[in-house]
Amino acid sequence: MGSKLITHIINGDTVLQYSKPTIGGGVATGYDPKYKVDGKLLSNGYIALQSEGQPVDFRNIEIKQLPVEER
């Protein structure tokens, strides 16, 4: 739902939920500042799946298209 609410659901259980994600953090180097604007509220972007150093298999991943809210 854009920047309003982000919910991670695994096997029907909500495992993580947050709102108002912003760009920031001091770990990125060598970036173009026109794309990484610290403090900018995120409302769209990419989806990535990652593993923290161990092999992992993903299956049956579903992405649900949410209805657009009228403003």
Protein Blocks (a to p, Z undefined) as FASTA:
>chain_A
ZZlbccddeehiafbdcehiaeedjkbghiafklmcghiacfbdcdddddehiacddehi
acdddddddZZ
